[in-house]
Amino acid sequence: MAIATALSSHFPEHRRTRIAEVAELVASLESSGQATGQQLLQAAAQQAGQLGRDGGKHAPNVLTWLRRQGWLDSAALPVGGGVAADWRDTRSGVEAMGERMGLGPWDSERWRLFADYEREVVALVQAHTQGVTA
């Protein structure tokens, strides 16, 4: 229950529901070896800014985040905020690269689809890479 409560603290208040079920799922994930409580907490801490963006309007509740393996979205973000080589594998990795390239995070008012944002990030990276190697 302690991990579930700590995990919930990284989510917007209105997304902190069904904590008893969250605690059961956390225990199940730990016992199956899918993730440790520490890994879940680190992932939620890394994603806290994104989860809280726009008042948490687009954030899942904690239980949904766990069921959809949302903690894996942080795998592309190494501790310290750098961008990993496999940045294109996750949404958070694409956003981290977008921020690094000066584009900022995905914003639904600026880009209708995340795929449009991702294409722009990829184009910026390619242009930067060609400029460096040329």
Helices and strands as residue ranges (DSSP letters): H 2-8, G 13-15, H 19-32, H 37-52, G 53-56, H 62-67, G 70-76, G 87-89, H 91-100, H 114-133
